[in-house]
């Protein structure tokens, strides 16, 4: 973890974060150059709008398929080694695509396959890159670090597409594919020299499938994370239309060459850079939910306008405004996702967010490509803009929280279980009972509060939960939940946060019995393995 500092400082004051931030910008410039080259090459290889849109789908679909498994791996293995392997895969895929294109062997399906493999590299890397940010900066700097990462992405978006368009025009797609491979070396270099500190673990590591289930369970039962996922799905499904249709707008409607298409993407990146610089001030004055609403409105108007623009210059202005709106929404969602996920499940929770993000982008790309094939590109963009406008209704029900984070640090306030003999780690399931004594006049309020708290038990490991009232003793209430194994219940102890502690104190305030509520741990009896002899 980052060394604590007496005074808050900027994220770039942390050396490893700074080096990785710069290297990632270089690598992302290569990625954007590839995207320009791939989209432009596909418009030359095939006239089908669906195949052109599938380039975007091939980039985003791996994230949908692999984000959660990658997040689970990132929470149970060395994150640095996982990043090294993923980046090496991206380098090889980019280099092979460059050689095949240079030799004239790239068909539409070869291009889609290579882009898919590059997407696999990104899908494995993305949850890990997001999850290691809290290791590289302090807690006070984390929101600024998340925003700075978004700024870095958009700096590369401002430079990469324009540079890629020029290189495609001068040297052809093989050159940008080769430069993409070279750009990966920057990240590999930083990772090779990063001496990551291993965190001590008192419990055995989770198994892969158990980690997958725990990540899914957390995302399902965490109200804060669920809110982010709903908002992300509502925005990115319709927001994907602008990205999927842009190559067709540039080449077929506006008649631009590769350099002009890259310039359009560069305009969006420049707008996003300006938006990221403005956001630091705006976030202090304007709630994140309000920013997300205005960002959605702006992106809806830009999507609508893109289907109506008569010239490349006006399209550049539209893309600049789209960039401001895009970064406003993306940063708001990214910060909310970071703040909603504690350390033990951070990579998995962020992976679920990325899964929804990229899954919506992939599904949207196919949808808008199909609509454009049946009708026209302007019809697809108009329909998407209407959907974006309608998605604003989500912000009224599922409001993004302010940047002030809930304290999700482990509280370690649960007492150790009282046992005669410590059970084996894999023994289970475990039935945990907590007995409360409550004033019968306050029973309804207590049970309602306890039911609300049940999602915390399920979020951290309970597979079943219920509450029981003793008919013989009014006011005696038993909360019962089941955990898969003894070691999983130990992990549940380690996962309880300071925020959960305040909720439990509120529940315990209802308790009128002597001392604290009584906690019991029950296991099924072990089978009798002694041999019996018949007489």
BAGUKOL-608598 format. One record per residue (C-alpha): z, x, y; residue in one letter. Coordinates in steps of 0.25 Angstrom, whole numbers, plus 5000, padded with zeros to 4 digits. Example, Ala and Ser with C-alpha at 12.3 -4.5 7.8 and 13.67 -1.06 7.14 Angstrom:
<atoms>
[[5031, 5049, 4982], 'a']
[[5029, 5055, 4996], 's']
</atoms>
This chain:
<atoms>
[[5000, 5000, 5000], 'x']
[[4998, 5004, 5014], 'x']
[[5010, 5012, 5021], 'x']
[[5018, 5003, 5030], 'x']
[[5016, 5006, 5045], 'x']
[[5026, 5004, 5056], 'x']
[[5016, 4997, 5065], 'x']
[[5004, 4989, 5062], 'x']
[[4991, 4997, 5062], 'x']
[[4976, 4994, 5059], 'x']
[[4970, 4994, 5046], 'x']
[[4962, 5006, 5049], 'x']
[[4974, 5014, 5051], 'x']
[[4976, 5014, 5035], 'x']
[[4967, 5026, 5030], 'x']
[[4962, 5020, 5017], 'x']
[[4959, 5006, 5023], 'x']
[[4951, 5013, 5034], 'x']
[[4943, 5022, 5024], 'x']
[[4941, 5010, 5015], 'x']
[[4937, 5001, 5027], 'x']
[[4927, 5011, 5032], 'x']
[[4921, 5013, 5018], 'x']
[[4920, 4998, 5015], 'x']
[[4912, 4996, 5028], 'x']
[[4902, 5007, 5023], 'x']
[[4901, 5001, 5009], 'x']
[[4900, 4987, 5015], 'x']
[[4888, 4992, 5024], 'x']
[[4881, 4996, 5011], 'x']
[[4884, 4982, 5005], 'x']
[[4878, 4975, 5017], 'x']
[[4866, 4984, 5017], 'x']
[[4865, 4980, 5002], 'x']
[[4866, 4965, 5005], 'x']
[[4855, 4967, 5016], 'x']
[[4846, 4975, 5006], 'x']
[[4848, 4965, 4994], 'x']
[[4846, 4952, 5002], 'x']
[[4833, 4958, 5009], 'x']
[[4828, 4963, 4995], 'x']
[[4830, 4950, 4989], 'x']
[[4822, 4943, 5000], 'x']
[[4811, 4953, 4996], 'x']
[[4813, 4951, 4981], 'x']
[[4813, 4936, 4980], 'x']
[[4810, 4924, 4990], 'x']
[[4821, 4915, 4984], 'x']
[[4832, 4911, 4993], 'x']
[[4841, 4910, 4981], 'x']
[[4839, 4924, 4977], 'x']
[[4841, 4929, 4991], 'x']
[[4854, 4921, 4991], 'x']
[[4858, 4926, 4978], 'x']
[[4859, 4940, 4984], 'x']
[[4872, 4935, 4991], 'x']
[[4876, 4928, 4979], 'x']
[[4875, 4941, 4970], 'x']
[[4884, 4948, 4981], 'x']
[[4895, 4937, 4981], 'x']
[[4895, 4932, 4966], 'x']
[[4902, 4944, 4960], 'x']
[[4913, 4942, 4970], 'x']
[[4915, 4928, 4965], 'x']
[[4914, 4933, 4950], 'x']
[[4923, 4945, 4951], 'x']
[[4932, 4944, 4963], 'x']
[[4944, 4939, 4955], 'x']
[[4942, 4948, 4943], 'x']
[[4941, 4960, 4953], 'x']
[[4953, 4955, 4961], 'x']
[[4961, 4954, 4948], 'x']
[[4957, 4968, 4944], 'x']
[[4961, 4973, 4958], 'x']
[[4975, 4968, 4956], 'x']
[[4977, 4974, 4943], 'x']
[[4969, 4988, 4943], 'x']
[[4968, 4999, 4953], 'x']
[[4961, 4993, 4965], 'x']
[[4955, 5007, 4969], 'x']
[[4949, 5009, 4956], 'x']
[[4943, 4995, 4955], 'x']
[[4936, 4997, 4969], 'x']
[[4931, 5011, 4965], 'x']
[[4924, 5004, 4953], 'x']
[[4918, 4992, 4961], 'x']
[[4913, 5001, 4972], 'x']
[[4906, 5010, 4961], 'x']
[[4899, 4998, 4955], 'x']
[[4894, 4994, 4969], 'x']
[[4889, 5008, 4971], 'x']
[[4881, 5009, 4958], 'x']
[[4875, 4995, 4960], 'x']
[[4870, 4998, 4974], 'x']
[[4864, 5011, 4969], 'x']
[[4857, 5005, 4957], 'x']
[[4851, 4994, 4966], 'x']
[[4846, 5004, 4976], 'x']
[[4839, 5011, 4965], 'x']
[[4833, 4999, 4958], 'x']
[[4828, 4994, 4972], 'x']
[[4822, 5007, 4975], 'x']
[[4814, 5007, 4962], 'x']
[[4809, 4993, 4965], 'x']
[[4817, 4987, 4953], 'x']
[[4826, 4977, 4960], 'x']
[[4823, 4963, 4957], 'x']
[[4830, 4951, 4963], 'x']
[[4839, 4950, 4951], 'x']
[[4842, 4965, 4951], 'x']
[[4846, 4964, 4966], 'x']
[[4855, 4952, 4963], 'x']
[[4861, 4960, 4951], 'x']
[[4864, 4972, 4959], 'x']
[[4869, 4964, 4971], 'x']
[[4878, 4957, 4961], 'x']
[[4884, 4970, 4955], 'x']
[[4887, 4975, 4970], 'x']
[[4894, 4961, 4971], 'x']
[[4902, 4965, 4959], 'x']
[[4906, 4978, 4966], 'x']
[[4910, 4970, 4978], 'x']
[[4917, 4959, 4970], 'x']
[[4926, 4970, 4963], 'x']
[[4929, 4977, 4976], 'x']
[[4931, 4966, 4986], 'x']
[[4945, 4961, 4981], 'x']
[[4950, 4975, 4979], 'x']
[[4946, 4979, 4993], 'x']
[[4953, 4967, 4999], 'x']
[[4965, 4969, 4990], 'x']
[[4968, 4983, 4994], 'x']
[[4968, 4981, 5009], 'x']
[[4983, 4978, 5009], 'x']
[[4985, 4991, 5002], 'x']
[[4978, 4999, 5013], 'x']
[[4984, 4993, 5025], 'x']
[[4998, 4987, 5029], 'x']
[[5001, 4972, 5029], 'x']
[[5001, 4970, 5044], 'x']
[[4987, 4976, 5044], 'x']
[[4981, 4968, 5033], 'x']
[[4975, 4957, 5041], 'x']
[[4968, 4967, 5050], 'x']
[[4963, 4975, 5038], 'x']
[[4957, 4963, 5031], 'x']
[[4950, 4960, 5044], 'x']
[[4946, 4974, 5046], 'x']
[[4940, 4974, 5032], 'x']
[[4931, 4961, 5036], 'x']
[[4927, 4969, 5049], 'x']
[[4923, 4981, 5040], 'x']
[[4914, 4972, 5031], 'x']
[[4908, 4966, 5044], 'x']
[[4906, 4980, 5050], 'x']
[[4898, 4983, 5038], 'x']
[[4891, 4970, 5039], 'x']
[[4887, 4973, 5053], 'x']
[[4881, 4987, 5049], 'x']
[[4876, 4985, 5034], 'x']
[[4866, 4974, 5035], 'x']
[[4859, 4979, 5047], 'x']
[[4859, 4993, 5042], 'x']
[[4855, 4988, 5028], 'x']
[[4843, 4980, 5035], 'x']
[[4838, 4992, 5042], 'x']
[[4839, 5000, 5029], 'x']
[[4832, 4990, 5021], 'x']
[[4821, 4989, 5032], 'x']
[[4819, 5004, 5032], 'x']
[[4822, 5009, 5017], 'x']
[[4823, 4996, 5009], 'x']
[[4834, 4989, 5001], 'x']
[[4836, 5002, 4991], 'x']
[[4842, 5010, 5003], 'x']
[[4852, 4999, 5006], 'x']
[[4856, 4998, 4992], 'x']
[[4858, 5013, 4991], 'x']
[[4866, 5014, 5004], 'x']
[[4875, 5003, 4998], 'x']
[[4878, 5012, 4986], 'x']
[[4881, 5023, 4995], 'x']
[[4891, 5015, 5004], 'x']
[[4900, 5012, 4992], 'x']
[[4903, 5027, 4992], 'x']
[[4912, 5025, 5004], 'x']
[[4921, 5015, 4998], 'x']
[[4921, 5023, 4985], 'x']
[[4926, 5036, 4993], 'x']
[[4938, 5029, 4999], 'x']
[[4942, 5023, 4986], 'x']
[[4941, 5036, 4979], 'x']
[[4951, 5043, 4989], 'x']
[[4960, 5031, 4991], 'x']
[[4973, 5034, 4984], 'x']
[[4978, 5020, 4981], 'x']
[[4993, 5018, 4979], 'x']
[[4996, 5011, 4966], 'x']
[[5006, 5000, 4968], 'x']
[[5018, 5000, 4958], 'x']
[[5018, 4988, 4948], 'x']
[[5031, 4984, 4940], 'x']
[[5023, 4974, 4932], 'x']
[[5011, 4977, 4922], 'x']
[[4997, 4974, 4928], 'x']
[[4991, 4961, 4927], 'x']
[[4980, 4959, 4917], 'x']
[[4966, 4956, 4922], 'x']
[[4965, 4941, 4918], 'x']
[[4980, 4938, 4922], 'x']
[[4977, 4944, 4935], 'x']
[[4964, 4935, 4937], 'x']
[[4973, 4923, 4934], 'x']
[[4984, 4927, 4943], 'x']
[[4973, 4929, 4954], 'x']
[[4967, 4916, 4952], 'x']
[[4981, 4909, 4951], 'x']
[[4985, 4916, 4965], 'x']
[[4972, 4911, 4972], 'x']
[[4974, 4897, 4966], 'x']
[[4988, 4895, 4970], 'x']
[[4989, 4903, 4983], 'x']
[[4987, 4893, 4994], 'x']
[[4984, 4903, 5004], 'x']
[[4973, 4910, 4995], 'x']
[[4968, 4896, 4991], 'x']
[[4966, 4893, 5006], 'x']
[[4957, 4905, 5008], 'x']
[[4949, 4902, 4996], 'x']
[[4945, 4888, 5000], 'x']
[[4942, 4893, 5014], 'x']
[[4933, 4905, 5009], 'x']
[[4926, 4895, 4999], 'x']
[[4923, 4885, 5010], 'x']
[[4917, 4896, 5020], 'x']
[[4910, 4906, 5011], 'x']
[[4902, 4895, 5003], 'x']
[[4895, 4891, 5015], 'x']
[[4896, 4904, 5023], 'x']
[[4888, 4911, 5012], 'x']
[[4875, 4904, 5017], 'x']
[[4873, 4913, 5029], 'x']
[[4874, 4925, 5020], 'x']
[[4865, 4920, 5009], 'x']
[[4854, 4915, 5018], 'x']
[[4854, 4926, 5028], 'x']
[[4843, 4935, 5021], 'x']
[[4834, 4923, 5021], 'x']
[[4836, 4919, 5035], 'x']
[[4834, 4934, 5039], 'x']
[[4821, 4936, 5031], 'x']
[[4814, 4922, 5030], 'x']
[[4819, 4914, 5042], 'x']
[[4821, 4925, 5053], 'x']
[[4810, 4935, 5047], 'x']
[[4820, 4947, 5048], 'x']
[[4818, 4960, 5041], 'x']
[[4829, 4967, 5033], 'x']
[[4834, 4974, 5046], 'x']
[[4835, 4961, 5053], 'x']
[[4842, 4954, 5041], 'x']
[[4852, 4966, 5041], 'x']
[[4854, 4964, 5056], 'x']
[[4858, 4949, 5054], 'x']
[[4869, 4954, 5044], 'x']
[[4873, 4964, 5054], 'x']
[[4874, 4954, 5065], 'x']
[[4884, 4946, 5056], 'x']
[[4892, 4959, 5053], 'x']
[[4893, 4962, 5068], 'x']
[[4898, 4948, 5070], 'x']
[[4908, 4950, 5059], 'x']
[[4913, 4963, 5065], 'x']
[[4915, 4956, 5079], 'x']
[[4922, 4945, 5072], 'x']
[[4931, 4954, 5064], 'x']
[[4935, 4961, 5077], 'x']
[[4938, 4948, 5084], 'x']
[[4946, 4942, 5072], 'x']
[[4957, 4952, 5074], 'x']
[[4961, 4946, 5087], 'x']
[[4957, 4932, 5083], 'x']
[[4966, 4932, 5071], 'x']
[[4978, 4934, 5080], 'x']
[[4975, 4922, 5089], 'x']
[[4967, 4912, 5080], 'x']
[[4972, 4907, 5066], 'x']
[[4963, 4912, 5054], 'x']
[[4960, 4898, 5051], 'x']
[[4954, 4895, 5065], 'x']
[[4946, 4908, 5064], 'x']
[[4940, 4903, 5050], 'x']
[[4936, 4890, 5056], 'x']
[[4928, 4896, 5068], 'x']
[[4922, 4906, 5058], 'x']
[[4917, 4895, 5049], 'x']
[[4911, 4888, 5061], 'x']
[[4904, 4901, 5066], 'x']
[[4899, 4904, 5052], 'x']
[[4894, 4890, 5050], 'x']
[[4886, 4890, 5063], 'x']
[[4880, 4904, 5060], 'x']
[[4876, 4899, 5046], 'x']
[[4869, 4887, 5053], 'x']
[[4863, 4895, 5064], 'x']
[[4857, 4905, 5054], 'x']
[[4848, 4895, 5048], 'x']
[[4843, 4891, 5062], 'x']
[[4841, 4905, 5069], 'x']
[[4827, 4908, 5074], 'x']
[[4828, 4923, 5076], 'x']
[[4835, 4935, 5070], 'x']
[[4842, 4938, 5083], 'x']
[[4849, 4924, 5083], 'x']
[[4852, 4926, 5069], 'x']
[[4859, 4939, 5072], 'x']
[[4868, 4931, 5082], 'x']
[[4871, 4921, 5072], 'x']
[[4874, 4931, 5061], 'x']
[[4883, 4938, 5071], 'x']
[[4891, 4925, 5074], 'x']
[[4891, 4923, 5059], 'x']
[[4898, 4937, 5057], 'x']
[[4909, 4933, 5066], 'x']
[[4912, 4920, 5059], 'x']
[[4911, 4926, 5045], 'x']
[[4921, 4937, 5048], 'x']
[[4930, 4927, 5054], 'x']
[[4931, 4919, 5042], 'x']
[[4930, 4930, 5032], 'x']
[[4942, 4938, 5038], 'x']
[[4950, 4925, 5039], 'x']
[[4948, 4922, 5025], 'x']
[[4950, 4937, 5020], 'x']
[[4963, 4938, 5028], 'x']
[[4969, 4925, 5023], 'x']
[[4965, 4929, 5008], 'x']
[[4972, 4943, 5010], 'x']
[[4985, 4936, 5016], 'x']
[[4985, 4926, 5004], 'x']
[[4985, 4936, 4993], 'x']
[[4997, 4945, 4989], 'x']
[[4996, 4959, 4984], 'x']
[[4997, 4956, 4969], 'x']
[[4985, 4947, 4969], 'x']
[[4978, 4951, 4982], 'x']
[[4965, 4956, 4975], 'x']
[[4964, 4944, 4966], 'x']
[[4967, 4934, 4977], 'x']
[[4957, 4941, 4986], 'x']
[[4947, 4941, 4975], 'x']
[[4948, 4926, 4974], 'x']
[[4945, 4925, 4988], 'x']
[[4933, 4934, 4987], 'x']
[[4929, 4926, 4975], 'x']
[[4929, 4913, 4983], 'x']
[[4922, 4920, 4995], 'x']
[[4911, 4927, 4987], 'x']
[[4910, 4915, 4977], 'x']
[[4907, 4906, 4989], 'x']
[[4897, 4916, 4995], 'x']
[[4890, 4917, 4981], 'x']
[[4889, 4902, 4979], 'x']
[[4885, 4899, 4993], 'x']
[[4874, 4909, 4993], 'x']
[[4868, 4903, 4980], 'x']
[[4870, 4889, 4987], 'x']
[[4864, 4892, 5000], 'x']
[[4852, 4900, 4993], 'x']
[[4849, 4888, 4984], 'x']
[[4850, 4878, 4997], 'x']
[[4840, 4888, 5004], 'x']
[[4831, 4888, 4992], 'x']
[[4831, 4873, 4991], 'x']
[[4830, 4870, 5006], 'x']
[[4830, 4882, 5016], 'x']
[[4839, 4893, 5022], 'x']
[[4843, 4885, 5035], 'x']
[[4847, 4873, 5026], 'x']
[[4856, 4882, 5018], 'x']
[[4862, 4888, 5031], 'x']
[[4864, 4874, 5037], 'x']
[[4871, 4869, 5025], 'x']
[[4880, 4881, 5024], 'x']
[[4884, 4879, 5039], 'x']
[[4888, 4865, 5037], 'x']
[[4897, 4869, 5025], 'x']
[[4903, 4880, 5033], 'x']
[[4907, 4870, 5044], 'x']
[[4912, 4860, 5033], 'x']
[[4921, 4872, 5028], 'x']
[[4929, 4872, 5041], 'x']
[[4936, 4860, 5036], 'x']
[[4943, 4869, 5025], 'x']
[[4950, 4876, 5037], 'x']
[[4958, 4863, 5040], 'x']
[[4964, 4862, 5027], 'x']
[[4964, 4877, 5022], 'x']
[[4968, 4885, 5034], 'x']
[[4968, 4900, 5034], 'x']
[[4982, 4906, 5037], 'x']
[[4985, 4915, 5049], 'x']
[[4984, 4930, 5046], 'x']
[[4999, 4931, 5045], 'x']
[[5001, 4933, 5031], 'x']
[[5011, 4927, 5021], 'x']
[[5020, 4937, 5015], 'x']
[[5014, 4939, 5001], 'x']
[[5022, 4952, 4998], 'x']
[[5030, 4951, 4986], 'x']
[[5044, 4946, 4988], 'x']
[[5050, 4950, 4975], 'x']
[[5061, 4940, 4977], 'x']
[[5061, 4933, 4963], 'x']
[[5073, 4938, 4955], 'x']
[[5070, 4945, 4942], 'x']
[[5070, 4935, 4930], 'x']
[[5083, 4935, 4922], 'x']
[[5079, 4939, 4908], 'x']
[[5087, 4943, 4896], 'x']
[[5076, 4951, 4890], 'x']
[[5063, 4955, 4899], 'x']
[[5051, 4947, 4892], 'x']
[[5039, 4955, 4889], 'x']
[[5028, 4955, 4900], 'x']
[[5018, 4946, 4893], 'x']
[[5028, 4936, 4888], 'x']
[[5026, 4922, 4893], 'x']
[[5024, 4912, 4898], 'x']
[[5036, 4912, 4907], 'x']
[[5043, 4899, 4912], 'x']
[[5050, 4901, 4925], 'x']
[[5060, 4890, 4929], 'x']
[[5067, 4889, 4943], 'x']
[[5078, 4879, 4944], 'x']
[[5081, 4873, 4958], 'x']
[[5092, 4864, 4962], 'x']
[[5088, 4855, 4973], 'x']
[[5094, 4844, 4982], 'x']
[[5087, 4831, 4976], 'x']
[[5085, 4826, 4990], 'x']
[[5076, 4838, 4992], 'x']
[[5069, 4838, 4979], 'x']
[[5056, 4833, 4984], 'x']
[[5054, 4844, 4994], 'x']
[[5059, 4855, 4985], 'x']
[[5049, 4851, 4974], 'x']
[[5037, 4850, 4984], 'x']
[[5041, 4864, 4989], 'x']
[[5042, 4869, 4975], 'x']
[[5028, 4863, 4971], 'x']
[[5022, 4870, 4983], 'x']
[[5028, 4883, 4978], 'x']
[[5023, 4881, 4964], 'x']
[[5009, 4888, 4969], 'x']
[[5017, 4901, 4972], 'x']
[[5022, 4901, 4957], 'x']
[[5008, 4898, 4952], 'x']
[[5001, 4908, 4962], 'x']
[[5010, 4919, 4957], 'x']
[[5009, 4917, 4942], 'x']
[[5014, 4903, 4937], 'x']
[[5004, 4896, 4928], 'x']
[[5012, 4883, 4928], 'x']
[[5022, 4877, 4937], 'x']
[[5031, 4865, 4938], 'x']
[[5044, 4859, 4943], 'x']
[[5054, 4851, 4936], 'x']
[[5066, 4842, 4940], 'x']
[[5078, 4840, 4932], 'x']
[[5080, 4825, 4930], 'x']
[[5095, 4827, 4926], 'x']
[[5098, 4835, 4938], 'x']
[[5092, 4831, 4951], 'x']
[[5089, 4843, 4959], 'x']
[[5086, 4852, 4948], 'x']
[[5072, 4857, 4949], 'x']
[[5065, 4867, 4940], 'x']
[[5053, 4875, 4944], 'x']
[[5045, 4880, 4932], 'x']
[[5033, 4889, 4931], 'x']
[[5026, 4897, 4920], 'x']
[[5021, 4911, 4921], 'x']
[[5012, 4917, 4910], 'x']
[[5020, 4929, 4907], 'x']
[[5033, 4937, 4910], 'x']
[[5025, 4948, 4917], 'x']
[[5018, 4937, 4925], 'x']
[[5031, 4931, 4930], 'x']
[[5035, 4945, 4934], 'x']
[[5022, 4946, 4942], 'x']
[[5026, 4933, 4948], 'x']
[[5039, 4939, 4953], 'x']
[[5031, 4950, 4960], 'x']
[[5021, 4940, 4966], 'x']
[[5031, 4932, 4974], 'x']
[[5029, 4934, 4989], 'x']
[[5038, 4933, 5001], 'x']
[[5031, 4921, 5005], 'x']
[[5034, 4915, 4992], 'x']
[[5049, 4919, 4994], 'x']
[[5050, 4911, 5006], 'x']
[[5045, 4898, 4999], 'x']
[[5055, 4901, 4987], 'x']
[[5066, 4902, 4997], 'x']
[[5062, 4888, 5003], 'x']
[[5062, 4882, 4988], 'x']
[[5076, 4889, 4985], 'x']
[[5081, 4882, 4998], 'x']
[[5081, 4869, 4990], 'x']
[[5089, 4875, 4979], 'x']
[[5104, 4870, 4980], 'x']
[[5109, 4876, 4967], 'x']
[[5118, 4888, 4966], 'x']
[[5110, 4901, 4968], 'x']
[[5095, 4902, 4967], 'x']
[[5087, 4893, 4958], 'x']
[[5088, 4897, 4944], 'x']
[[5076, 4904, 4938], 'x']
[[5073, 4904, 4923], 'x']
[[5062, 4912, 4915], 'x']
[[5058, 4906, 4902], 'x']
[[5049, 4911, 4891], 'x']
[[5044, 4905, 4878], 'x']
[[5052, 4911, 4866], 'x']
[[5046, 4922, 4859], 'x']
[[5041, 4919, 4844], 'x']
[[5051, 4923, 4833], 'x']
[[5043, 4934, 4826], 'x']
[[5053, 4936, 4815], 'x']
[[5048, 4934, 4801], 'x']
[[5055, 4923, 4793], 'x']
[[5057, 4923, 4778], 'x']
[[5056, 4910, 4770], 'x']
[[5067, 4909, 4760], 'x']
</atoms>
